[in-house]
Amino acid sequence: MPYYFRADPSIRNSNKLKGYEESHARSIAPQIASLLHTTINYYWTRRDTFGFIFTDFEYTQQGHQRLIGKGELDLFRRLKDDFYCVVLSNSLGRNYEVFELGRRKCIRINLDYFKDFLAVVRDSSKTVRLFLYRFDKQDDEELIRRWLKNYDGFDEVQKEAATDPDWMRGTIEKYNIQDVQSLEALITLASAIQSKAFSKLEPWEEKLIEFQKLVDEDALESRLHDFLFNNLWMIDIQYQFYEKKLRKQTLEVGEPDIALYQDALGIERVALIELKRAEKNNVSTSYRGESKPVIMAEFGRALSQTIHYIEDLKGKGRMVEGILIIGRKRDMKDWFVETFNSYLHGVRVLTYDDIIQRAKNTITTLRDLEADSIQNVPPELANQTLQPSSMLSEGEDDSSTQISPSDSLDSRVAENTAPDDTNQA
């Protein structure tokens, strides 16, 4: 299906060609508007590309700036044989969408996203291919956009890989990257590999086993607090790299257990962490039955407390997130926390079993990354170090039992956390 506009070579005057083709564009615009349920405008671009192109927004040319500009010719070459018309959008929630006008295929493109790609990957032919790659999920497109923000820090070989959508998609699937946070965590983990920031994984595994025992003993909140403050990687690997770490911070509304600060391109990122004991019950089924668990009052109070901390600190130029760590996941009812989390914004609720699983995932991913030597990370991350010995609490012995990498991490955790006669802390 050829593109609706083909410049007549016998009409050499562009203004004359523009006047001749305007009636054609004027007849198509109402059809698109009716199908997309929005106002459609059309603007002249170039005689060797789109001619009149359609938009779902009003455009006012400023100086010599073009509506599309750089990358227009490569975009046209990629689309002209497959699509009858092109609609530029400033409101579409993903890179593009395909729709049919009668029996003719058309495409709607987010112009802002396209220009963002061009601003990063300056080879417009590669940009167009990556931008028009058909990802199965909209979330994958968001992950790729975030990935490209690190592009300037890649070396030339890495830049080549980072514009290959098949390679990027394969990495997303291999490491089960499901959201932006897990992508950023992968980049941080890869930086540890690149900078040789850890000497061996055994101390990390020993710390995980030690933490599992504290949780199973229902240790006092103060002991859990001290341990996690010295092992922030268990909560989120990125927290290990935050510049400022406070055990306590006094706010007008109280004292969060842990406060972390990091400057990110002029925006201060803050993580406020509140901890409760592991054996606190999060949900109950006594009110509405097994199929309709409800959160416990103490859980609700702890969550409200965390939100108050966020409200106290959030402001211009600052991104604040809250994390509440409370309870376990032992029964089916405890998984209601996952559903509850999906309705929260700006705060995450994690159980101690979630922390343990995150730590296992981090160790596994580090081992896989080391094997695969995936190093597509910005140099400012790669220059930092992550020393397992620095995670030990003051006065602890750095020595550890040697563990074979072939041993199952889950089995080692289970062996070292069997019930014993240890008194509760």
C-alpha positions in Angstrom: 0.0 0.0 0.0 1.9 3.1 -1.2 1.9 6.4 0.7 -0.9 8.7 -0.5 1.5 11.5 -1.7 3.9 11.1 -4.6 5.5 14.3 -5.9 4.7 14.9 -9.6 8.2 15.4 -11.2 6.6 17.6 -13.8 5.7 20.2 -11.2 9.0 21.7 -10.2 7.6 24.6 -8.2 7.1 23.4 -4.6 4.5 26.1 -3.9 2.5 25.0 -6.9 2.8 21.4 -5.9 1.7 22.3 -2.3 -1.4 24.0 -3.7 -2.3 21.1 -5.9 -1.9 18.5 -3.1 -3.7 20.4 -0.4 -7.2 19.4 -1.6 -6.1 15.7 -1.3 -4.9 16.2 2.3 -8.0 18.2 3.1 -10.2 15.3 2.1 -8.3 12.7 4.1 -8.1 14.7 7.4 -11.9 14.4 8.3 -11.7 10.6 7.8 -8.8 10.3 10.2 -10.5 12.7 12.7 -13.7 10.6 12.7 -11.7 7.4 13.2 -9.5 8.7 16.0 -12.1 10.9 17.6 -9.8 13.9 17.7 -9.1 17.1 15.7 -6.7 16.5 12.9 -4.6 19.1 11.2 -2.3 18.9 8.3 1.0 20.7 7.5 3.4 20.8 4.6 6.8 19.2 5.2 8.9 18.4 2.1 8.2 17.4 -1.5 10.7 14.6 -1.3 9.1 13.0 1.8 5.6 13.3 3.3 4.2 16.3 1.5 1.3 17.1 3.8 1.5 15.3 7.0 -1.3 15.0 9.6 -1.1 15.9 13.3 -3.5 15.6 16.3 -2.1 19.0 17.6 -1.6 22.5 16.3 1.8 23.4 15.1 3.3 26.9 14.7 6.6 27.0 12.9 9.4 29.0 14.6 12.0 30.4 12.3 13.5 27.7 10.1 12.6 24.8 12.4 10.8 22.0 10.6 7.9 20.0 12.0 10.0 16.8 12.0 13.4 17.9 10.9 16.3 15.5 11.4 15.4 11.9 10.6 12.5 12.8 8.4 13.9 11.3 5.2 14.9 8.0 6.9 11.5 7.9 8.6 9.7 8.4 5.3 11.8 5.7 3.5 10.9 3.2 6.2 7.1 4.0 6.1 6.3 4.9 2.5 5.7 1.4 1.1 3.6 0.1 4.1 1.4 3.0 5.2 -1.1 5.2 3.3 -0.8 8.2 5.7 1.1 9.3 8.8 -0.3 11.1 11.9 2.1 12.8 14.3 0.9 12.9 17.9 2.0 14.7 21.1 -0.4 12.6 23.3 0.0 9.0 22.2 1.2 6.9 25.1 3.7 4.8 23.2 6.1 5.1 20.2 3.5 4.4 17.6 0.2 2.6 16.8 -1.1 1.3 13.5 -4.7 1.8 12.5 -6.8 1.3 9.3 -8.5 3.9 7.3 -11.0 1.8 5.3 -8.7 -1.0 4.1 -5.6 1.2 4.1 -3.0 1.0 6.8 -2.0 4.2 8.5 0.4 4.9 11.4 0.3 7.3 14.3 3.7 8.4 15.8 4.6 10.1 19.0 6.7 12.9 17.7 8.2 13.8 21.1 9.4 10.3 21.6 10.9 10.1 18.1 12.8 13.3 18.7 14.0 12.0 22.1 15.4 8.9 20.3 17.1 11.2 17.7 18.7 13.3 20.4 20.4 10.3 21.8 21.2 8.1 18.8 22.4 10.5 16.2 22.5 8.0 13.4 18.9 8.6 12.1 18.7 5.3 10.2 19.4 3.3 13.4 17.1 5.6 15.3 14.2 4.9 13.0 14.7 1.1 13.1 14.9 1.1 16.9 11.9 3.5 17.2 9.7 1.4 14.9 10.7 -2.0 16.4 7.5 -3.8 17.4 7.7 -4.6 21.1 5.1 -6.8 22.5 4.4 -4.6 25.5 4.2 -0.9 26.0 6.3 -1.3 29.1 9.2 -2.5 27.0 9.2 0.7 25.0 9.5 2.7 28.3 12.4 0.5 29.3 14.2 1.1 26.0 13.7 4.9 26.4 15.2 4.7 29.9 18.0 2.5 28.6 18.9 5.1 26.0 19.4 7.8 28.7 22.6 6.0 29.5 23.7 6.0 25.9 26.3 8.8 26.1 28.3 6.8 28.7 28.7 3.8 26.4 31.8 3.2 24.4 31.5 2.7 20.6 31.0 -1.1 20.8 28.4 -0.7 23.4 26.6 2.0 21.5 26.3 -0.4 18.6 24.7 -3.0 20.8 22.4 -0.5 22.5 20.8 0.4 19.2 20.1 -3.2 18.3 16.4 -3.9 19.4 16.8 -7.6 19.2 19.8 -7.5 21.6 18.0 -5.2 23.9 14.9 -7.2 23.9 16.8 -10.4 24.5 18.5 -8.8 27.5 15.2 -7.7 28.9 13.8 -11.2 28.6 16.9 -13.0 29.9 17.1 -10.9 33.1 13.3 -10.7 33.5 13.3 -6.9 33.5 9.7 -6.0 34.1 9.9 -2.3 35.1 12.1 0.7 35.1 13.4 0.0 38.6 14.5 -3.4 37.7 16.3 -2.0 34.6 18.1 0.6 36.7 19.1 -2.2 39.1 20.5 -4.2 36.3 22.6 -1.3 35.1 23.9 -0.8 38.6 24.7 -4.4 38.9 26.5 -4.4 35.6 28.6 -1.4 36.8 29.8 -3.6 39.7 30.9 -6.2 37.2 32.6 -3.6 35.0 34.5 -1.9 37.8 35.4 -5.3 39.6 33.7 -3.8 42.6 33.4 -7.1 44.4 36.1 -9.6 45.0 33.9 -12.7 45.5 30.2 -13.5 46.0 30.6 -15.7 49.1 30.4 -12.7 51.6 27.2 -11.6 50.0 25.8 -15.1 50.4 26.9 -15.3 54.0 25.1 -12.1 54.7 22.0 -13.4 53.2 22.1 -16.5 55.4 22.7 -14.3 58.5 19.8 -12.1 57.6 17.5 -15.2 57.1 18.3 -16.3 60.7 17.5 -12.9 62.1 14.2 -12.9 60.3 13.3 -16.4 61.4 14.2 -15.5 65.0 11.9 -12.5 64.9 14.8 -10.3 65.9 14.2 -6.9 67.5 13.5 -4.1 65.1 16.8 -2.4 66.2 18.8 -5.5 65.1 17.0 -5.7 61.7 17.6 -1.9 61.3 21.3 -2.1 61.9 21.8 -5.1 59.7 19.9 -3.7 56.7 21.6 -0.3 57.1 24.9 -2.1 56.6 23.5 -4.2 53.7 21.3 -1.9 51.7 21.9 -4.0 48.6 19.4 -6.4 50.0 16.6 -3.9 49.7 17.7 -2.4 46.4 21.2 -2.6 44.8 21.1 1.1 43.9 20.8 2.2 47.5 24.4 0.9 48.1 25.6 3.7 45.8 23.6 6.5 47.4 25.9 9.3 48.5 24.4 10.1 51.9 23.1 7.5 54.3 21.5 8.3 57.6 20.5 5.7 60.3 17.8 8.1 61.5 16.6 11.5 60.4 14.5 13.8 62.5 11.5 15.3 60.7 8.6 17.3 61.9 6.4 14.2 61.8 8.8 11.7 63.2 12.0 9.8 62.4 12.2 7.3 59.5 14.5 4.4 60.3 16.8 4.9 57.3 17.1 8.0 55.0 19.1 7.8 51.8 20.1 10.7 49.4 21.5 10.8 45.9 21.9 13.6 43.4 20.8 12.5 40.0 21.5 15.2 37.3 20.4 18.0 39.6 17.4 16.2 41.0 17.8 14.9 44.6 16.5 11.4 45.0 15.5 10.4 48.5 14.5 7.0 49.8 12.9 6.8 53.3 12.7 3.3 54.8 10.5 2.3 57.7 10.9 -1.1 59.4 8.7 -3.2 61.6 9.3 -6.6 63.1 9.1 -9.7 60.9 6.3 -11.4 62.8 3.9 -8.5 62.6 0.7 -9.7 60.9 -0.1 -7.6 57.8 -3.5 -8.9 56.8 -6.4 -10.7 58.4 -9.2 -12.9 57.0 -11.3 -12.9 60.2 -13.4 -10.0 59.0 -14.5 -10.9 55.5 -13.3 -14.5 55.1 -10.4 -16.2 53.3 -11.2 -14.7 49.9 -11.2 -11.1 51.1 -8.2 -10.4 53.3 -8.0 -6.9 54.9 -4.9 -5.0 56.2 -4.3 -5.0 59.9 -4.5 -1.7 61.9 -0.8 -1.7 62.7 0.0 -2.2 59.0 -2.2 0.8 58.2 -0.6 3.0 60.8 2.9 2.1 59.6 1.9 2.9 56.0 0.4 6.2 57.1 3.5 7.1 59.0 5.7 6.4 55.9 3.4 8.6 53.8 3.8 11.5 56.3 7.5 11.2 56.0 7.3 11.5 52.2 5.0 14.5 52.5 7.4 16.2 54.9 10.4 16.0 52.5 9.0 16.1 49.0 9.4 19.4 47.1 10.7 21.1 44.0 13.8 19.3 42.6 13.4 16.3 44.9 12.0 12.9 44.2 11.0 11.0 47.4 10.0 7.4 47.7 9.0 5.5 50.8 9.5 1.8 51.6 7.8 0.0 54.4 9.3 -3.3 55.4 6.9 -5.4 57.6 5.8 -9.0 58.2 6.2 -12.2 56.3 4.7 -14.1 53.4 3.7 -17.5 54.8 0.0 -18.0 53.9 -2.0 -17.3 50.8 -3.6 -14.3 52.6 -0.2 -12.7 53.0 0.1 -12.3 49.2 -2.6 -9.7 49.4 0.3 -7.3 50.0 1.1 -7.7 46.3 -2.4 -6.6 45.3 -2.3 -3.8 47.8 1.0 -2.5 46.4 -0.5 -2.2 42.9 -2.8 0.5 44.1 0.0 2.5 45.9 2.0 5.4 44.4 5.2 6.7 45.8 5.5 4.0 48.5 6.3 0.3 48.4 5.4 -2.3 50.9 7.9 -5.2 51.2 7.8 -8.2 53.5 11.0 -9.7 54.9 10.5 -12.6 52.5 10.6 -10.1 49.6 13.9 -8.7 50.9 15.4 -12.3 51.1 14.2 -13.0 47.5 15.6 -9.7 46.3 19.0 -10.5 47.8 19.0 -14.0 46.1 18.1 -12.4 42.8 20.9 -9.9 43.1 23.5 -12.6 43.8 22.2 -14.7 40.9 22.2 -11.7 38.5 25.7 -10.7 39.5 26.9 -14.2 38.8 25.1 -14.2 35.4 26.4 -10.8 34.5 30.0 -11.8 35.4 29.6 -14.8 33.1 28.1 -12.8 30.2 30.3 -9.6 30.7 27.4 -7.3 30.0 28.8 -3.9 30.7 26.6 -1.3 29.0 26.7 1.2 31.9 27.6 4.8 32.3 31.2 5.4 33.5 30.1 7.4 36.5 28.5 4.2 37.8 31.4 2.0 36.8 33.9 4.2 38.7 32.2 3.5 42.0 33.0 0.5 44.1 30.9 -2.0 46.0 33.0 -3.7 48.6 31.3 -6.6 50.5 33.7 -6.1 53.4 32.3 -2.6 53.9 28.9 -4.1 54.4 30.0 -5.8 57.6 28.9 -4.3 60.9 31.6 -2.6 62.9 33.6 -5.2 64.8 32.5 -8.2 62.8 35.0 -10.7 61.4 35.4 -10.4 57.6 36.4 -14.1 57.3 33.8 -16.4 55.8 33.4 -20.1 55.0 34.2 -20.9 51.4 31.1 -21.9 49.4 31.2 -23.6 46.1 29.4 -21.6 43.3 27.8 -24.8 42.2 25.9 -25.2 45.4 22.3 -24.0 45.4 21.9 -20.7 47.2 18.4 -21.6 48.3 19.6 -24.9 49.8 22.4 -23.1 51.7 20.0 -20.6 53.1 17.7 -23.4 54.2 20.5 -25.5 55.8 21.7 -22.5 57.8 18.2 -21.5 59.0 16.9 -24.8 60.4 15.0 -24.4 63.7 17.4 -24.4 66.7 17.3 -23.3 70.4 18.4 -19.7 69.7 16.5 -17.3 72.0 14.6 -14.5 70.4 16.5 -11.2 70.3 
